[in-house]
Amino acid sequence: MRSSLESEQIKFYQDNGYAVARGLFSSDECQTLIEHYMTMRESVGTSEDFGKVDPNSSDPLKRYPRMLQMHLRDPISKDWMLDPRVGSCLTALLGKAPLAVQTMIYFKPPGARGQALHQDQFYLRAQPGTCIAAWLALDDCDEENGCMSVIRGSHAWPVLCVRQADTSVSFTSVTVPLPPDAKAEPVVMDAGDVLFFNGQLVHGSGPNVSKDRFRRALIGHYIEGDARKVGRYYHPIFRMDGSVAELEVSAGSTRCGDWVERDGEVILSERDAKAMEVIHD
Ligand SMILES: O=C(O)CCC(=O)C(=O)O
């Protein structure tokens, strides 16, 4: 299948670390997926991957926790993860076929916190190479309801050592340190648009400060088809035809870098592997 990404978008991805495929899914498809996941959220109950629902909590994310790895139990999620439209865009961006390793649905109701800036490869540890995400907006999203933000060009950075995040605005507790000139830009999207981004791209989202607008997103994570290892959590691994690919488990030893000031200039320094193992484990 031909990718719906133009050659300029592929070039934009290579230069900036992300690209948006506008209207890859229809509004009807988004509505059907919203209904499916809202029903699933109510009916699946609690597990490690699906989170514990507390219907009376004042924290919106406890009323609507994100769900992870739905494709291992839900054929609709698996079909979406392996959708040929997603697959052809990924192949165009990577220059090779992807392998699918994760699904996630974020409900992000009004009042919900966002997710601090981070790099997905910090978690996935695909080796060699990196991972890539397909982030489908199920609702229109902008800064008010907590759209995604990205730092252009940060995909060229190594995996960074993490710091404590501000958990009053982020539901995750770690973030990455930034050089002084780095600026996160919002990616405003309509329902049906898909944001593809490189596993090393620094990205995240702010809180949903709207009164009544959910910001639901269905997310797939993929690795390059010639990767040999990925973190244990992401197994089993699927080829885009649905068959299972056998890969090794990567240990917590991804190298991460840190920003340091030297001679008045902020530069990236590689920490030694021992220190990094401590940070990752
Ligand atoms: O949807 C969000 O707010 C954040 C998602 C994200 O950071 C991710 O998919 O890695």
The ligand as an SDF file (V2000), in Angstrom:
LIG
                    3D

 10  9  0  0  0  0  0  0  0  0999 V2000
   -0.7750   11.4370   25.0630 O   0  0  0  0  0  0  0  0  0  0  0  0
   -0.0420   12.0320   25.8520 C   0  0  0  0  0  0  0  0  0  0  0  0
   -0.4110   12.9720   26.5180 O   0  0  0  0  0  0  0  0  0  0  0  0
    1.3800   11.5730   25.9990 C   0  0  0  0  0  0  0  0  0  0  0  0
    1.6550   10.3610   25.1970 C   0  0  0  0  0  0  0  0  0  0  0  0
    3.0870   10.0250   25.1190 C   0  0  0  0  0  0  0  0  0  0  0  0
    3.9030   10.7250   25.6150 O   0  0  0  0  0  0  0  0  0  0  0  0
    3.5270    8.8430   24.4050 C   0  0  0  0  0  0  0  0  0  0  0  0
    2.7510    8.2120   23.6980 O   0  0  0  0  0  0  0  0  0  0  0  0
    4.7150    8.5050   24.5210 O   0  0  0  0  0  0  0  0  0  0  0  0
  1  2  2  0
  2  3  1  0
  2  4  1  0
  4  5  1  0
  5  6  1  0
  6  7  2  0
  6  8  1  0
  8  9  2  0
  8 10  1  0
M  END
$$$$
